Amino acid sequence: MDLTKQFFKYVSQNIFGLLGTSCYILADTYFIAQAAGTDGVTLLNLCLPIYNFIFAIGSMIALGSATRYAIAKAQNDARGQRYFSNAILCAVLASIPWMLAGAFVPGALLRLMGGDAGIVALGIPYARIFLLFTPFFMCNYIVSAFVRNDGDPSLAMVATLSGSLFNVVFDYIFMFPLGLGLAGAALATAVSPIISIAICSRHFFKKENTLQFVRQMPSARLLGQSCQLGISGFVGELSSGVTTTVFNFLLLGLAGNVGVAAYGVVANFALVATAIFNGVAQGAQPLVSCCYGQNDHAGARKLLLLGSGTVLVLAAVLYAAVFGLTDPFVSWFNSENSVQMAQYAHTGMRMYFVGYFFAGFNIMAAGYLSAVNRPAEASITSICRGMVAIVACSLVLSAVFGMPGVWAAFPASELLTALLTLFLLRRKESGKA
């Protein structure tokens, strides 16, 4: 198949799969807003960084290991099989501290994220349930990434969408007809990755399957090799958590729980936007890694250009939708009809989403750098956008401009990162020339 056609096949299917994942978080927010009002949205926004950190660990192990596997497969290196088994084993081990936190100290974790006594009391059942299911969240990332890298992106998409659909439907069933409240929302979210893993498992019974589970002890060396290439995925996921945590504390000081609830609306739509751009980067990764493994540098660069053009077009479509539908979007999560919350969220949506014109390129470029075995540059790009730039910009701009400065921090940090990323890409090309 032509490389361009392969690109759009992989990317479109991966975008749909990740959109399903982010949309079930929107569904969570909507149902929780109906059940618990502004406090429910505040609770979910305080939990999002915990989700992000769990997903970041799973993403780092999954994307790094799957990239190593794809490169080894393109080079006919049978040792690549060990990466799949090692990823599963290491993810289970990494899940243990989160499960212990869920079992014994969920309230302390919520207090650490900034929750007051009322929010903590409301959120303990919710946090306990989703933390106990941490291994399934992480392993879902891994199984999906390896199935996609083994040439079956369609099944990975179907599995992800099925898990997301289950979550949306059972959010409603558990919360309202069964009367489980926030615990029901957490239970629906917790079971959804199990559904996805079960569907992805069909791949292992196909003739085209080349994945095998190798009996082995967990290897720190293989994990380290994988994490080198997975760091961009880790920081990409973690950046949402870092941004949410920093913004939550700044907004608590500037506007209290209403400000955090307003950011909860922005953050949930931001998850959908980030999923779209992650879909482009992760969808292109198997193809880029295959080109790299076969020394087809022209093909890899073509995929980078295709990806960069695609994310810019998607950013324009996304911003047009956000700008034109700001108030209806905000009203979905404003069940108490708070005028102040609506005003904060209206301004936030329109300022924050300008950043995706730069964020899409940064996500695509970081994924490309990892896929062609350039972990240092990928790490620099990811750490700059996910931690250094966003923290610095939010602290400085909020101190100078107040709440508008908080909203402007994301576009400013992504612009700075885009300039750095262009420099890193051009430096390497100049060196080759």
N, C-alpha and C positions, 0 to 999 in steps of 0.2 A: 504494500500500500504506500502511496505517496506520503512523504514526511509531513506535509502540510495537512493532509486529510487525517493522518494518524494523530497529529497534534490536536486538532479540533474534536476528534472522537474522544481521546483521553481526557482533554480539558473539560469538555461539556459534561461528560458523565461524572467527572469528579466534582464539578461545581454543583450539579444537582444533588449529589450525595451529601456534600458538606452543607448545602443550603438546608437540606432536611434536618441535619443536626442542629443548626442554628435556629431554625424555625420552631423546633420543639422547645427551645429555651424561651422564644417569644410566647409560645402557647402557655408554658409554665407561668410566665410573668402575667399574662392576661388573666388566667384562671385564679392565680394568687391575688391579683388586684381585685377581682370580683369577690373573693372570699375574705380578704383581710385588709383591703384598702391600701392607703399609703404606707402603713407599717409593713404590710406584706411585701410591697415593692422594695422598701428599704432593706428588709431582711434578705431578699433575693440578691440585691446588689451587694450586700456585705458577704454573701456566700460566693458570688461570682469569682473573686480572686482565688478562693480555695479550689473551685472547679478548674480555673485556669491553670493553677499550679499542678494539679493532678494530670490534666490533659497535656501540660507541657512536658512532664516526665515521660508520659506514654508516647507523645509525639517524637521526642528526642530519640528514644530507644527504637521506635517503629521506623521513622524515616531514615535514620542513620543506618540501621541494620538492613533495611530493604534496599537502600542505595548501594551498600557494600555487596549485597547479594546480586543486584542487577549488574554491577560492574564485573563481578566474578563470573556470572552467567554469560555475559558477552565475551569474556575471555576464555570460556570453556574450563573454568577452574572449579573443580568439584568441591573444594573446601568452602565454597560459598554457602553450602547447605547448613553449616554450623551456625550461621547468623540467625536463622529463624528460631531454632531451638533455644539458643542463648537468649534471644530477645524475650521469649515467653517466660523463661525461668527468672530472668532478672526483673521483669515487670512484676511478677508475683512477689518477689522479695521486696521490691521497692514499695509495694502496696501495704506491707505489714504495719509501718508506723501510722499510716492514715486510718487503717482499720482499728488500731488500738485507740487512736484519738477519738474516733467515732463511738467506740464502745464505752470509753471511760471519761473523756473530757470534752464533749462537743460544746458545752457552754463556755468553757475557757477559750476555745478557739474563736467563738463568735465575739466574746469580749475583746480578744486580741485584735479583731478586725474593726472594732469601734462600736459594737452594739451596746446600747444601754440595757438596763434591767428588763424592760418590757420587750424589747426586740429579742434578747437572749431567751427569755421564757417562751416566746412564740416560736423561736427557731430551733430549739434543741431536738425535737423529734425529726424535723426536716434534715438537719445536719447529720444526725446519727445514722439515718438510713442510707443517705448517699455515700457517706464515708465508708460504711461497711461493705459497699459494693465496688470499692476502688479497683480491685483486680480486674473486674470485667470491663471497666472503662479503659484501662490501659491495654489489656489484651485485645480489645476490639480495634484499637488503633493499629496494633501490630498485625493482626490477621488481615485486616483490610488493606494495609500497605503492601504486604507480601503477595496477596492475591492480585492486586493491581500490577505489581512488578513482575508477576508471573504470567502476564498477558491476558488477564480477565477483568478489565475495568468495569465491564457491564455488570458482572455479578457483585462487585464491590459497591457499585452504585445502588443496585436493587436492595442489597443487605442494609445499607445505611438508611435508605429511604423507608424501608419496612420497619426498622427499629424506631425511626422518628415518628412514623404514622402511628405505631403502637403507643408511643409516649403521649401523643396528642389526644388520641381517643381515650386512653385509660387515665390520663390526667383528669378528664371530665368525670369519667365513671367512678374513679376512686374518691375524688374530692366531693362530689355532689350527691349522686344517687346512693353511694355507699357511706357518705358522711365521714370520710377519713380526714378531711381538711388538708393541711399542709403536709402531713405524713403521707397522704395519698399521692400528692404531687411528687414527693421524693421517691415513693415506691415505683411509680410509673417511669420516672427518669432512670431509676436503678435497674429496672428489668430490660429496658430498651437495648442496651449493648449486648445482652444475652441473646436477644432475638437476632441482632445483626451477626454475631459470631456464628450462630447456628446456621444461618443462610449462607454465609461465606464458606462454611465448612463443606458445602457441596463441591467446591473446587477440588478438594483433595480426592474425590472419587472420579474425576474426569481423566480421560486419556492424556489430555494436554498438560496435566499437572506435573511440575518438576520439583515441587516442594516436598521435603521429607522431614519428619521429626527425628532428630538424632539424639540417642541417649547419651547424655554428657552432664558433667558438673557445670554449674555456672562459671563462665570465664570472665575475669576482670579485664583481661587483655582484649578479648573480642568486644566486650562492652565499651572499652575505651576507644577502640577503633571506630565503632559505630557512633558513639557520642560525638566524636570529632566532626562527623558529617551531619549529625542530627542536631547540632547546637543551634542552627538557624531555626529549625522547627521548635526547639525548646523555647528560645527567646521570643519567637513569633507568638507562641501561645502565651508565654509568661508576660509578654508586654501588655496584653489586655488586663491581666491581673495586677501588674505594677501600676498601670494607668488608673485602673479602677480604685485601687487602694489609696494612691496619692490623692486622686480627685475626691474620694470619699472624705478623707480627713480635712482637706482644704475646704470642701463645701460644708462639712459639719460646722467648721469655724465661721464660715461666711453666712450661711443661711439655715443651718440646722437640718433636721430630718427632711424637711420639704426640699431643700437643695439636693440632698442625696437621692430622694425619690425622683426628682427631675433628671438627675444624671442616670438613674436606673433606666429611664425611658431611652435616653441617648445611648447608653451602653448596650442595651439589648438590640437596638437596630444596628449598632456598630458591630456586634457579633455577626449579624447577617452579612454586612458589608465585608468584614474580614474573611468570612467563609468563602465569599465569591473569589477574592483574590488568592486565598490559600488554595482554592480549587484550581486556579490557573497554574500556580507554582507546583503543586503536588501532582497535578495531572501531567504536566510537562516533564517532571523528574524522571520517570522510567525511560522516556525517549532520549532525554539528554544524557543520562547515565549510559544508555546503550551506545549512543554515538561516541561518547568519551571512551568507553571500553574498547571500541573498534577503531579508535584514533581518527574518527570522522569529525575533525574540529570545525569544518565548514557547516556540517549539519547541526552541531551544537550551537554555533553562533546564529544560525537561521532560526532555531527554536527560541533563542533569547530574544531576537527581534520580533518574532511572532507573538511571544508572550508579552513583551513590552507594549506593542501596539494594541493587543487585546485588552490589557488592563486599563489603558488610557480610555478606550472606547467605553468599557464597562463603568469606569469612574464617572464619565460624563452622563451616561444613562442614569446611574445611581443618584447623582446629585440633582439631576432634573426631577426625579421622582420625589426625593426628599424635600426639595424646595417647593414643589407644587402641592405636596400633600402633608406638609408639616403638621398642621392643626388636626386633621383626621388621625394621623399616626399617634400624636400625643394623647388625643381623647380616648384611644383604645385602653390606655393604662391609667386613666384619671377618673376612676369610678366615683370618687368623692367630689368631682367637679371643682377641684381646688384652682382658683384663678391664679394664685401665686405660682403654684407648681407648673401650670400650663405656660405661664409667661417665661419662667426659667427654661423649661424644656424647649419652647419654641426658639428662643435665641440660641440655645445650646445646639440643637439639631442643625441649624443653618450655618453656624460657625464651625462646628466640629467636623462636619462631613466634607468641608473643603480639603481637609487633610488627605482624603483618599485619592486625590489626583497624584499625590506623591507616594502615599503608602502602598498603592498597588504596584508601582514600579519597584519599590524597596523590597516588598515581599517576593516578587518574581525574581529579582536579581539575587537575593540571598539564597533562594531555592536553586537557582542556576549555579551559583558558586559552590554550593554543597554537592550538587549532582556531578560537577566536573572535578571533584576532589580538591577543592581549594578552601579547606576549612578555616584557615586564618582570616581570609577576606570575608567569608560568610559570617564568621563570628563577629568581626568588627562591625559590619553592617547591622547585624541583628542586635548586638548589645547597644549600639548607638541609638537605634530607633526604639528599642524596647525598654531601655533603662536610663542611660545617661542623658540623652537629649530630652526625653519627655519629662523626667524629674526636674532637670535644670529649667526648662522652659516653663513648666507649671508653677514652680516656686517663684521664679522671677516675675512672670507675667501676672500671676494672681496678686503678688505683693504690690504691683504697680497699678493694675487695672481692675482688681477685684474679680467678680464672677466672669465678666467678659474675658479676662485674662486666662481663667481656667479653660474656657472653651477654645481660646485661640492657641493654647499650648500644643495641642495635637497637630494642627496644620504646621505650626512653626517647627516643631521637632522633626516632622516627616520631611519638610523642605530641607532642613540642614542635613538629614541623613541621605536624602537623594543626591545632594551635591557631593557628599563623601563617597557614595556608592559609584557615581559616575567617574570620579577620580580613580577609584580602585580598578574599575573595569578598563578604563582607558590606559592606566599604567601598565596593566598586564599585556594589553594589545601592543603598546609601544615597545615593551620589552621583547615581545616576539618579533616585531618588525625589525 
